[in-house]
């Protein structure tokens, strides 16, 4: 993540390799969070397009919810964002930490 940056990039590279801009991000009224949308928002923050505070305000997310998305992407990539697979990837990550 880019911290203490005085300027924001016009675009960043999204999770599928496509350019992301503020306009191409999910709309602020999004309520159905599929894997791709979550990954795009995480990529926007990691690339400096938006701050965590801006994302939480724009999408009415809690800091904890967004942080869980970031952790999931760091640990397991986009598949880690699947709600139906959260426990599987959490168990895999915990096993990796033990060994």
Buried (B, 14 or more C-beta within 10 A) or exposed (E): EBEEEEEBBEBBEBBEEEEBEEEEBBEEEBEEBEBBBBBBBBBBBBBBBBBBEBBBEBBEBEEEEBEBBBBBBEBBEBEBBBEEBBEEBBEBBEEEEEE
